[in-house]
Every structure is written in structure tokens, then in C-alpha cells.
Amino acid sequence: MTQLPFTTPFPRPTEFSPRLCEIFPEITERILDSRDADLSWHEYRFIFDYDLLDWPDEVLFPGAAYFLPSVFAFMRDAPSDSFEIHGDVVSFVRTANAFLSSAGLLAEVHRAFADCLRAWTARFEIVHYGHNAPELGGSRLRYQDIVQNCDYALGVIQDLVDRRTDAAVADAFVAELSRPDATPTQSAWFLELAGIRYSPRCRIRKGPTLTILSDETLHRRAAEIASRDPSLMQGSPTYWPDLKRLLNL
């Protein structure tokens, strides 16, 4: 049985607006008739797409808030399946910030975001694709290294920073990875995120998260901590030499 990160005081919605039921009969019926555990990213995207749902806030916020525990459990346990909705959930939380705070749920939601990030970064696994790998699809790249789950963690961190109201969650998580008592796995993740600052994928341009990721003293300490676990150095002949050059380590 899936463990929910928290509970809410709100009842499960029993109806959508007549207009939505008329335009989207299949998905609205599926949401109302399905168990929470059976909902997919399709249903969750519909639920948390604030621009789509035409309910007034006093109806929308409690209705969508009911599904927050289950959507966070889904995100935590299935990051690849839920990737399409990460930004929608962050956007909803930003829009409903005052409501969630008044309902006593905002701190729980922030903890749930942090729990997702911790779950996705609990392991550090590098996938190396050589020049002839079909995954490179005939590109000009000689090779490519990918850290599993990085796109998911980076996406949520960037969305939280972009939305500002909940940026402290990202700041605290990145600071946690950089601590002197961090594990080698956490330190490896810190270095990975620090290196991504130089990638076009990175949208973090200012704020505490960027300051922490840019700290060269923290880079050196994290590199020393990560080196304590030889298993982290495996998986690719190129990843760590490239990252160390990038960060001047």
C-alpha cells in the first residue's frame, strides 16, 4: 500500500462543473470513478491545471488539495511516470499558497516536495553512452553521461526557484546536499547540480540556491566526501574527469 506523505481535511470531489464534464467527459468520469491509487499523470495534470479548471477558487482549491497527498506519493515513487505534472503541481501550490497556509497544509506540502527530492537522489547512478550508442541517435556527440533522476530533481528545483513563493524548499534541499556531514551520495549530487549551472538546461540565475551551487569551497569539500565511496566513481570513464574540469577541482 502506498504511503501518503500527509492527509488533508477535505472530502474527495464528487463532481466537476457541467461545462468541464461536457467538454472532457472521459477524463472527468475517470477521475470521479477511479481510486486515488489508480490515477495517472493524465488525470493529475487535469486536476492541477489551474488554467483549465473553471471552478471558483473556493471550490477549486479544496477539491485539488484533496489530491495533494496522492499526487506527491505518485511523484515520489514514480518520477519518470509523473514527470509531465511536476511543474503543474508546483504552479498550483504557488497559486494556492495562501489557501494552503490557512488550511495548515503549506508546511506539509513543502516537506512533501523535499521528500520527493530526497527519494529521487537517494542513489547516484551514472549512465554512459558511447559514440555508437543508439541513444545518441547519430548525433555528433562522442559520448554522453546522464545521472539518473537528475532531470526530475533539477526540474522541480528550478520550478520552485522560478515560482519564488516556495523557493526556500529548493534552497534548503541544496544546502542539505552541501553540508559537511553530507553522505558521499549527497555530495555527488551536489557536484552534479553545481555542474549543471553551466548547461543551457539551467534556468537558475539568482538567489540562495545559485549562491550555494556556485561556492567553490563547497565544491572542494563535496568532492572529497564523494571520493570516500569508490562505487560512486563507477559507471562512466568520462563523467568525473569532465565534471572536475568543469568545476576546477
C-alpha positions in Angstrom: 0.0 0.0 0.0 1.4 3.4 -1.0 2.3 5.6 2.0 0.8 9.0 1.8 3.0 11.9 3.0 0.2 13.6 4.8 -3.6 13.9 5.0 -6.0 16.7 4.3 -9.3 17.7 5.9 -11.1 18.0 2.5 -13.5 15.5 1.1 -12.9 13.8 -2.3 -14.7 15.8 -5.0 -17.9 14.2 -6.3 -18.4 16.4 -9.4 -16.9 18.8 -11.8 -18.5 21.8 -13.4 -21.1 20.9 -16.1 -19.0 22.7 -18.7 -15.9 20.6 -18.0 -18.0 17.3 -17.9 -19.4 18.3 -21.3 -16.0 19.1 -22.9 -14.0 16.4 -21.2 -16.4 13.6 -20.4 -14.0 10.7 -20.3 -11.3 12.2 -18.0 -13.8 13.8 -15.6 -15.7 10.5 -15.3 -12.4 8.6 -14.9 -11.3 10.8 -12.0 -14.6 10.6 -10.2 -14.9 6.8 -10.6 -11.2 5.8 -10.0 -9.4 5.1 -6.8 -6.8 7.6 -5.9 -4.1 4.9 -6.3 -5.2 4.3 -9.9 -4.9 7.9 -11.1 -2.1 8.5 -13.7 -0.3 11.7 -14.8 -3.1 12.3 -17.3 -5.7 12.7 -14.5 -3.4 14.6 -12.2 -2.5 17.1 -15.0 -6.2 17.8 -15.4 -6.7 18.2 -11.7 -3.8 20.6 -11.1 -4.1 22.6 -14.4 -5.3 25.8 -12.8 -5.9 27.5 -16.2 -8.1 24.6 -17.3 -10.4 24.2 -14.4 -13.1 26.9 -14.3 -14.2 26.4 -10.7 -14.1 29.4 -8.4 -11.1 29.3 -6.1 -13.2 28.4 -3.1 -14.2 25.2 -4.9 -11.1 24.5 -6.9 -8.6 24.8 -4.0 -10.2 22.4 -1.6 -11.0 20.0 -4.5 -7.5 19.9 -5.8 -6.0 20.0 -2.3 -7.7 16.7 -1.6 -5.5 15.1 -4.2 -2.2 16.6 -3.0 -1.2 13.6 -0.7 -1.7 11.1 -3.5 0.0 13.2 -6.2 3.0 13.6 -4.0 3.1 9.9 -3.4 2.9 9.3 -7.1 5.7 11.8 -7.9 7.9 10.4 -5.1 7.5 6.7 -6.2 7.3 7.2 -10.0 9.3 10.2 -11.1 9.5 9.2 -14.7 5.8 8.5 -15.0 4.9 11.7 -13.2 7.5 14.0 -14.9 4.8 15.7 -17.0 3.0 17.0 -13.9 5.8 18.2 -11.7 5.6 21.8 -13.0 1.8 21.8 -12.7 1.9 20.8 -9.0 4.5 23.5 -8.3 2.3 26.1 -10.1 -0.8 25.0 -8.2 1.0 25.3 -4.9 2.2 28.7 -5.7 -1.3 29.9 -6.8 -3.0 28.3 -3.7 -0.2 29.3 -1.3 -2.4 31.5 1.0 -5.2 28.9 1.0 -2.8 26.0 1.8 -1.2 28.1 4.6 -4.6 28.9 6.1 -5.6 25.3 6.0 -2.4 24.3 7.8 -1.1 22.3 4.8 1.7 24.5 3.4 4.4 23.1 5.7 3.3 19.6 4.8 3.4 20.4 1.1 6.9 21.8 1.5 8.0 18.6 3.3 6.5 16.5 0.6 8.5 18.4 -2.1 11.6 17.8 -0.1 10.8 14.1 0.4 10.4 13.7 -3.4 13.8 15.3 -4.0 15.4 13.1 -1.3 13.8 10.0 -2.8 15.0 10.8 -6.3 18.5 11.5 -5.1 18.8 8.6 -2.7 21.1 6.8 -5.2 23.7 8.2 -7.6 23.9 6.3 -10.8 25.7 7.4 -14.0 24.6 6.0 -17.4 27.4 6.3 -20.0 26.5 6.3 -23.7 29.5 5.7 -26.1 29.7 7.1 -29.6 27.9 4.2 -31.2 25.1 4.0 -28.7 21.7 4.1 -30.4 20.6 6.6 -27.7 22.8 9.2 -29.3 20.8 8.8 -32.5 23.6 9.6 -34.8 24.4 12.9 -33.1 27.9 14.4 -33.2 28.5 13.7 -29.6 31.4 11.4 -28.9 29.7 10.2 -25.7 27.1 11.3 -23.2 26.8 10.9 -19.4 23.5 11.0 -17.7 22.8 10.9 -13.9 19.6 9.0 -13.4 16.7 11.1 -12.0 18.7 14.4 -12.5 16.1 15.8 -14.9 13.4 15.3 -12.3 15.3 16.8 -9.4 16.6 19.7 -11.5 13.1 20.4 -12.9 11.4 20.7 -9.5 14.3 22.7 -8.0 14.1 25.1 -10.9 10.3 25.3 -10.8 10.4 26.0 -7.1 13.0 28.8 -7.5 11.1 30.3 -10.5 7.8 30.4 -8.6 9.6 32.2 -5.7 6.9 31.7 -3.1 8.3 28.2 -2.4 11.9 28.7 -3.3 13.0 28.1 0.3 12.3 24.4 -0.2 14.9 24.3 -3.0 17.3 26.4 -1.1 17.1 24.1 2.0 17.5 20.9 -0.1 20.6 22.1 -2.0 22.1 23.4 1.3 21.4 19.9 2.8 23.4 18.3 0.0 26.3 20.6 0.6 26.7 20.2 4.4 29.9 19.0 5.9 28.1 15.9 7.3 26.6 15.0 4.0 26.9 11.5 2.7 29.1 10.7 -0.3 25.9 10.2 -2.4 24.6 13.6 -1.3 27.9 15.2 -2.1 27.9 13.6 -5.6 24.5 15.1 -6.2 25.6 18.5 -5.1 28.5 18.4 -7.6 26.2 17.2 -10.3 23.8 20.2 -9.7 26.8 22.6 -9.4 28.0 21.4 -12.8 24.6 21.9 -14.4 24.9 25.6 -13.8 26.9 25.7 -17.0 24.3 23.8 -19.0 21.7 25.5 -21.2 19.2 23.4 -19.2 19.8 25.5 -16.1 17.3 28.4 -15.5 18.6 29.3 -12.1 20.0 32.8 -12.4 20.0 34.2 -8.9 19.1 33.5 -5.3 20.4 31.3 -2.5 20.3 28.1 -4.5 22.6 29.6 -7.1 24.9 31.0 -4.4 25.3 27.6 -2.8 25.8 25.8 -6.1 28.5 28.4 -7.1 30.6 28.1 -3.9 34.0 26.7 -4.8 34.8 25.9 -1.2 31.7 23.7 -1.0 32.7 22.1 -4.4 36.1 21.0 -3.0 34.6 19.7 0.2 31.9 17.8 -1.6 34.5 16.3 -4.0 36.5 15.0 -1.0 33.4 13.5 0.6 32.1 11.9 -2.6 35.6 10.3 -3.2 35.1 8.3 0.0 32.7 5.9 -1.8 34.6 4.3 -4.7 31.3 2.9 -6.0 30.2 6.4 -7.0 33.2 6.7 -9.3 32.0 3.8 -11.4 29.6 3.7 -14.3 31.5 6.0 -16.7 35.1 6.6 -17.7 34.4 10.2 -18.5 31.8 11.7 -16.1 34.1 12.5 -13.1 37.1 13.8 -15.2 34.7 16.1 -17.1 32.9 17.4 -14.0 36.2 18.0 -12.2 37.5 20.0 -15.1 34.2 22.0 -15.3 34.4 22.9 -11.6 38.2 23.4 -11.5 38.6 20.6 -9.0 
